[in-house]
Amino acid sequence: MLTKPEGKFSIIVNGPVIDKILNDEALTKEFILTAKFAETVIICRATPKHKSLVVEKVKSLLKVQTLAIGDGANDVAMIQSAHVGIGIQGNEGSQAANNADFVIPKFYFLKKLMFVYGHWNYQRASDMLLYFIKKHSSFGLLGVLVQCLALFYTVISIDDIMFFLFNVIFNSLPPLISGTFDKQFESSTLQRNAQLYKYGKDSYGYGRPRFFLCILYGLYGALIINFFGYFGHMEGVGIVSYGWYMSCTVLAIHWLTWAIDVKTWTFVHVVSLAGTILVFIIFMCIYLSIDLSTSISKINSQGVWLYFTGAEFWLLMLLSVVSVILPYTFVKTLSQDQYFFQEKLNEKAQRPQTPKSRFFSFFSVFKDQISSRSKA
């Protein structure tokens, strides 16, 4: 077992030496494991094949995510071998840029690409994916639990139109906005504290524990909704009214869950949530004002209206929402991201008190590029 050498050191290898190392499996393994402890590893006069083999060996022996950056045709093999390939569009031609995952005009932009946009992209993607897991698990398990309560007799509790529009209209815009504009830290904070990159490097935002916790949260929400719906309703409530109770309650839980998960509230977030709720209310008013008792839906609109205007529906919905959201808020508060960063950085990450709106945030990208270009 190779032990970590004492002190700091760097490794410099030329082309003939790296060729001999890569042709010997034992030397290759020892070289890669030793290079892991080095401050800097420089391989000069290497062929495109050597560059590609080094990346492949690092991937296979160290089990890490690799990034390769180059500006010429001799870097194409290395760029394609890495998990993430970055090409520099410069005087060496466009071969590297054409075969890369990302293209930057100067090497100067690599820092911001990794520590800012890489962090934002990972955080937004992981948050949106976890929200989808919570959303679909809770909504999907509602029907399963209803079947159990009905002793597996074929019943359709949720209206077909609700199935069609639930994810397309009533629950699509908020997560889309969050996945586009939400951000955990400002650009200046991410560039100043490079250790915040560990948020994605250590898979803190998304991993197996969080995945299974989201599944359990969805199951818990479905159980609570059915618990209050089954034991709270008085006799005489039909399956259609019961289905609308479940649909409205789980939708309210999803909206509040999304609101709790938002890292930075902006004007766009408020408009997306308020607009979605308004669209749902307008839809309900129009849909239930039409007599559909003779149509395929078979809904007694008058009966559903009477159910919505009763205190029983609103009380059960309030109890269900509070019973699901309060534990989620408590757990979310105890496991805030700031505690993780305080432990890693021994300092509290400073967030802006009044974050500016990101409604036209794509203009800020060009502004940042212009300012970075001027610094370069």
C-alpha positions as CSV (number, residue, x, y, z in Angstrom):
1,M,0.0,0.0,0.0
2,L,1.4,3.3,-1.1
3,T,1.6,5.8,1.8
4,K,1.4,9.6,1.4
5,P,4.9,11.2,1.1
6,E,5.9,13.8,3.6
7,G,6.0,17.4,2.5
8,K,4.9,19.0,-0.7
9,F,6.3,18.0,-4.1
10,S,5.6,18.2,-7.8
11,I,6.2,15.8,-10.7
12,I,7.6,16.6,-14.1
13,V,7.6,13.9,-16.8
14,N,8.6,14.2,-20.5
15,G,7.3,12.2,-23.5
16,P,9.7,9.2,-23.5
17,V,9.4,8.6,-19.8
18,I,5.6,8.7,-19.8
19,D,5.7,6.3,-22.7
20,K,7.6,3.8,-20.6
21,I,5.4,4.3,-17.7
22,L,2.2,3.7,-19.6
23,N,3.6,0.5,-21.2
24,D,4.0,-1.1,-17.7
25,E,0.9,-1.7,-15.6
26,A,2.8,-1.7,-12.3
27,L,4.6,1.5,-13.1
28,T,1.4,3.1,-14.3
29,K,-0.5,2.3,-11.1
30,E,2.4,3.5,-8.9
31,F,2.7,6.7,-11.0
32,I,-1.0,7.5,-10.8
33,L,-1.2,6.8,-7.1
34,T,1.9,9.0,-6.4
35,A,0.6,11.8,-8.6
36,K,-2.5,11.9,-6.5
37,F,-0.5,13.3,-3.6
38,A,1.5,15.8,-5.7
39,E,0.7,19.5,-5.8
40,T,1.4,19.7,-9.5
41,V,1.9,17.1,-12.3
42,I,3.4,18.3,-15.6
43,I,3.7,16.0,-18.6
44,C,5.5,17.7,-21.4
45,R,6.2,16.6,-25.0
46,A,3.4,14.1,-24.8
47,T,1.6,12.7,-27.8
48,P,-2.2,12.8,-28.2
49,K,-2.3,9.1,-27.3
50,H,-0.3,9.7,-24.1
51,K,-2.7,12.4,-23.0
52,S,-5.7,10.2,-23.6
53,L,-4.2,7.2,-21.8
54,V,-3.3,9.3,-18.8
55,V,-6.9,10.5,-18.5
56,E,-8.2,6.9,-18.9
57,K,-5.8,5.6,-16.2
58,V,-6.8,8.3,-13.8
59,K,-10.5,7.5,-14.3
60,S,-10.0,3.8,-13.8
61,L,-7.5,3.8,-10.9
62,L,-8.7,6.8,-8.9
63,K,-12.4,6.5,-9.6
64,V,-12.8,10.2,-9.9
65,Q,-14.5,12.7,-12.3
66,T,-12.0,14.1,-14.8
67,L,-11.9,17.3,-16.8
68,A,-9.7,18.0,-19.8
69,I,-9.1,21.3,-21.5
70,G,-7.2,22.0,-24.6
71,D,-7.0,24.4,-27.6
72,G,-5.6,22.3,-30.5
73,A,-6.2,19.2,-32.5
74,N,-3.7,17.2,-30.5
75,D,-6.0,17.6,-27.4
76,V,-9.1,16.1,-29.0
77,A,-8.4,12.5,-27.8
78,M,-7.8,13.8,-24.3
79,I,-10.9,15.9,-24.3
80,Q,-13.1,13.0,-25.5
81,S,-11.6,10.7,-22.9
82,A,-12.5,12.9,-19.9
83,H,-15.9,13.1,-18.3
84,V,-16.1,16.8,-19.1
85,G,-14.2,18.2,-22.1
86,I,-13.6,21.9,-22.5
87,G,-12.2,23.4,-25.7
88,I,-10.6,26.8,-26.1
89,Q,-11.5,28.7,-29.2
90,G,-8.2,30.3,-30.2
91,N,-5.4,30.5,-32.7
92,E,-4.9,26.7,-32.7
93,G,-8.0,26.2,-34.7
94,S,-11.5,24.9,-33.8
95,Q,-10.9,21.1,-33.6
96,A,-10.8,21.2,-29.8
97,A,-13.9,23.4,-29.6
98,N,-15.8,21.2,-32.0
99,N,-15.2,18.0,-30.0
100,A,-15.7,19.5,-26.5
101,D,-18.7,19.7,-24.2
102,F,-18.1,23.4,-23.4
103,V,-16.2,26.1,-25.3
104,I,-14.6,29.1,-23.8
105,P,-12.7,31.9,-25.5
106,K,-9.9,32.1,-22.9
107,F,-8.4,29.9,-20.2
108,Y,-9.3,32.7,-17.8
109,F,-12.9,31.8,-17.9
110,L,-12.3,28.2,-16.6
111,K,-12.5,29.4,-13.0
112,K,-15.9,30.9,-13.4
113,L,-17.2,28.0,-15.5
114,M,-16.3,25.5,-12.8
115,F,-16.8,27.3,-9.5
116,V,-19.8,29.5,-10.5
117,Y,-21.8,28.0,-13.4
118,G,-20.8,24.5,-12.5
119,H,-22.0,24.9,-8.9
120,W,-25.2,26.6,-10.1
121,N,-25.9,23.9,-12.6
122,Y,-25.4,21.1,-10.2
123,Q,-27.4,22.7,-7.4
124,R,-30.3,23.6,-9.8
125,A,-30.4,20.1,-11.4
126,S,-30.2,18.3,-8.1
127,D,-32.9,20.4,-6.5
128,M,-35.2,20.0,-9.4
129,L,-34.7,16.3,-9.7
130,L,-35.3,15.8,-6.0
131,Y,-38.5,17.9,-6.2
132,F,-39.7,15.7,-9.1
133,I,-39.1,12.6,-7.1
134,K,-41.1,14.0,-4.2
135,K,-43.8,15.2,-6.5
136,H,-44.3,12.1,-8.5
137,S,-43.9,9.7,-5.6
138,S,-46.6,11.4,-3.5
139,F,-49.0,11.9,-6.4
140,G,-48.5,8.4,-7.8
141,L,-48.9,6.6,-4.4
142,L,-52.2,8.3,-3.8
143,G,-53.9,6.0,-6.3
144,V,-52.1,2.9,-4.8
145,L,-53.3,3.7,-1.3
146,V,-56.9,4.3,-2.6
147,Q,-56.8,0.9,-4.2
148,C,-55.8,-0.6,-0.9
149,L,-58.6,1.1,0.9
150,A,-61.0,-0.1,-1.7
151,L,-59.7,-3.7,-1.2
152,F,-58.2,-3.6,-4.7
153,Y,-61.5,-3.0,-6.4
154,T,-61.2,-1.1,-9.6
155,V,-61.9,2.6,-8.8
156,I,-60.8,5.8,-10.4
157,S,-60.6,8.4,-7.7
158,I,-58.8,11.2,-9.6
159,D,-60.4,12.8,-12.6
160,D,-58.8,12.2,-16.0
161,I,-58.4,15.9,-16.8
162,M,-56.5,16.3,-13.5
163,F,-54.1,13.5,-14.5
164,F,-53.5,15.3,-17.8
165,L,-53.0,18.8,-16.4
166,F,-51.4,18.1,-13.1
167,N,-47.8,18.0,-14.3
168,V,-48.3,20.0,-17.5
169,I,-50.1,23.1,-16.2
170,F,-50.5,23.1,-12.5
171,N,-47.0,21.9,-11.5
172,S,-44.6,22.7,-14.2
173,L,-43.7,26.4,-14.2
174,P,-42.4,26.7,-10.6
175,P,-39.8,23.9,-10.9
176,L,-38.8,25.2,-14.3
177,I,-38.2,28.7,-13.0
178,S,-36.3,27.3,-10.0
179,G,-34.2,25.1,-12.3
180,T,-33.3,28.2,-14.4
181,F,-32.9,31.1,-12.0
182,D,-32.4,29.7,-8.5
183,K,-29.0,29.9,-7.0
184,Q,-27.5,29.1,-3.6
185,F,-24.7,31.6,-3.5
186,E,-23.8,34.7,-5.5
187,S,-21.1,34.6,-8.1
188,S,-18.7,36.6,-5.9
189,T,-19.1,34.2,-3.0
190,L,-18.5,31.1,-5.1
191,Q,-15.3,32.6,-6.6
192,R,-14.0,33.8,-3.2
193,N,-14.7,30.5,-1.4
194,A,-13.3,27.8,-3.7
195,Q,-14.1,25.1,-1.2
196,L,-17.8,25.6,-1.9
197,Y,-17.1,23.4,-5.0
198,K,-17.2,20.4,-2.6
199,Y,-21.0,20.8,-2.6
200,G,-21.0,19.1,-6.0
201,K,-17.7,17.2,-5.7
202,D,-18.9,15.3,-2.6
203,S,-22.4,14.8,-4.0
204,Y,-23.9,16.7,-1.2
205,G,-26.9,18.0,-3.2
206,Y,-27.9,14.7,-4.6
207,G,-27.1,11.2,-3.4
208,R,-28.7,7.9,-2.3
209,P,-29.7,9.2,1.2
210,R,-31.5,12.2,-0.2
211,F,-33.1,10.1,-3.0
212,F,-34.6,7.6,-0.5
213,L,-35.6,10.4,1.9
214,C,-37.6,12.0,-1.0
215,I,-39.3,8.7,-1.7
216,L,-40.2,8.4,2.0
217,Y,-41.4,12.0,2.0
218,G,-43.7,11.2,-0.9
219,L,-45.0,8.1,0.8
220,Y,-45.5,10.0,4.0
221,G,-47.5,12.7,2.2
222,A,-49.7,10.2,0.5
223,L,-50.3,8.3,3.8
224,I,-51.3,11.5,5.6
225,I,-53.7,12.7,2.8
226,N,-55.4,9.3,2.8
227,F,-55.5,9.1,6.6
228,F,-57.3,12.3,7.0
229,G,-59.4,11.7,4.0
230,Y,-60.5,8.2,5.1
231,F,-61.1,8.9,8.8
232,G,-62.1,12.5,8.5
233,H,-64.8,12.5,5.9
234,M,-68.4,11.9,7.0
235,E,-70.6,9.4,5.3
236,G,-72.0,10.3,2.0
237,V,-68.9,11.7,0.3
238,G,-68.4,10.1,-3.1
239,I,-65.3,8.9,-4.7
240,V,-65.2,11.9,-7.1
241,S,-65.2,14.4,-4.2
242,Y,-62.6,12.3,-2.4
243,G,-60.5,12.4,-5.5
244,W,-60.7,16.2,-5.7
245,Y,-59.8,16.5,-2.1
246,M,-56.6,14.4,-2.7
247,S,-55.7,16.4,-5.9
248,C,-56.1,19.8,-4.3
249,T,-54.3,18.8,-1.1
250,V,-51.3,17.2,-2.8
251,L,-51.0,20.1,-5.1
252,A,-50.9,22.6,-2.2
253,I,-48.3,20.4,-0.5
254,H,-46.2,20.4,-3.7
255,W,-46.4,24.2,-4.0
256,L,-45.3,24.7,-0.4
257,T,-42.6,22.1,-0.7
258,W,-41.2,23.9,-3.7
259,A,-41.4,27.3,-1.9
260,I,-39.4,25.9,1.0
261,D,-36.8,24.4,-1.3
262,V,-36.2,27.7,-3.1
263,K,-32.7,29.1,-2.3
264,T,-33.1,32.7,-3.4
265,W,-36.6,34.2,-3.9
266,T,-36.9,36.7,-6.8
267,F,-39.7,38.4,-8.5
268,V,-39.8,35.6,-11.1
269,H,-40.4,32.9,-8.4
270,V,-43.3,34.9,-6.9
271,V,-44.9,35.4,-10.3
272,S,-44.6,31.8,-11.3
273,L,-46.1,30.5,-8.1
274,A,-48.9,33.1,-7.9
275,G,-49.7,32.6,-11.6
276,T,-49.9,28.8,-11.3
277,I,-52.3,29.1,-8.3
278,L,-54.4,31.6,-10.2
279,V,-54.6,29.4,-13.3
280,F,-55.7,26.5,-11.1
281,I,-58.4,28.5,-9.5
282,I,-59.7,29.8,-12.9
283,F,-59.6,26.2,-14.2
284,M,-61.6,24.9,-11.3
285,C,-64.2,27.7,-11.6
286,I,-64.7,27.0,-15.3
287,Y,-64.4,23.2,-15.2
288,L,-66.9,22.7,-12.4
289,S,-69.3,25.2,-13.8
290,I,-70.0,22.9,-16.8
291,D,-72.4,20.0,-16.3
292,L,-70.3,17.0,-17.2
293,S,-72.6,14.3,-15.8
294,T,-73.5,13.0,-19.3
295,S,-69.9,13.2,-20.6
296,I,-67.0,10.8,-20.4
297,S,-65.9,12.4,-17.1
298,K,-69.2,11.6,-15.4
299,I,-68.7,14.4,-12.9
300,N,-71.6,15.8,-10.9
301,S,-70.5,19.4,-10.9
302,Q,-73.1,20.6,-8.5
303,G,-72.2,17.9,-6.0
304,V,-68.5,18.8,-6.2
305,W,-69.3,22.5,-5.8
306,L,-71.3,21.8,-2.6
307,Y,-68.3,19.7,-1.3
308,F,-65.9,22.6,-2.0
309,T,-68.1,25.1,-0.2
310,G,-68.3,23.0,3.0
311,A,-66.1,23.4,6.0
312,E,-65.2,19.7,6.0
313,F,-63.1,20.0,2.8
314,W,-61.1,23.0,3.9
315,L,-60.5,21.6,7.4
316,L,-59.2,18.3,6.2
317,M,-57.1,19.9,3.6
318,L,-55.6,22.3,6.2
319,L,-54.8,19.4,8.6
320,S,-53.2,17.3,5.9
321,V,-51.1,20.2,4.6
322,V,-49.9,21.2,8.0
323,S,-49.2,17.6,9.0
324,V,-47.0,17.1,6.0
325,I,-45.3,20.5,5.7
326,L,-44.4,21.1,9.4
327,P,-42.1,17.9,9.7
328,Y,-40.6,18.7,6.3
329,T,-39.8,22.3,7.4
330,F,-38.3,21.0,10.7
331,V,-36.1,18.5,8.9
332,K,-35.1,21.1,6.3
333,T,-34.2,23.6,8.9
334,L,-31.9,21.1,10.8
335,S,-30.2,20.1,7.6
336,Q,-29.7,23.5,6.0
337,D,-26.8,23.7,3.6
338,Q,-25.2,26.5,5.6
339,Y,-24.3,24.0,8.4
340,F,-22.4,21.9,5.9
341,F,-20.5,24.9,4.6
342,Q,-19.7,26.1,8.1
343,E,-18.2,22.8,8.9
344,K,-16.1,22.8,5.7
345,L,-15.1,26.4,5.6
346,N,-15.4,27.3,9.3
347,E,-17.3,30.4,8.3
348,K,-20.8,31.4,7.5
349,A,-21.5,32.0,3.8
350,Q,-22.8,35.4,3.3
351,R,-25.9,35.8,1.2
352,P,-27.3,39.0,-0.2
353,Q,-30.1,40.4,2.0
354,T,-32.0,41.8,-1.0
355,P,-31.2,39.6,-4.0
356,K,-31.9,41.3,-7.3
357,S,-34.4,40.0,-9.7
358,R,-33.2,37.5,-12.3
359,F,-36.0,38.1,-14.7
360,F,-33.5,39.3,-17.3
361,S,-30.6,37.4,-15.9
362,F,-29.3,36.4,-19.3
363,F,-28.1,40.0,-19.7
364,S,-25.9,39.6,-16.6
365,V,-24.1,36.7,-18.3
366,F,-22.9,39.1,-21.0
367,K,-22.1,41.7,-18.4
368,D,-19.9,39.3,-16.4
369,Q,-18.2,38.1,-19.6
370,I,-17.4,41.7,-20.6
371,S,-16.0,42.5,-17.2
372,S,-14.0,39.3,-17.1
373,R,-12.7,40.0,-20.6
374,S,-11.6,43.5,-19.5
375,K,-9.7,42.0,-16.4
376,A,-8.0,39.5,-18.7
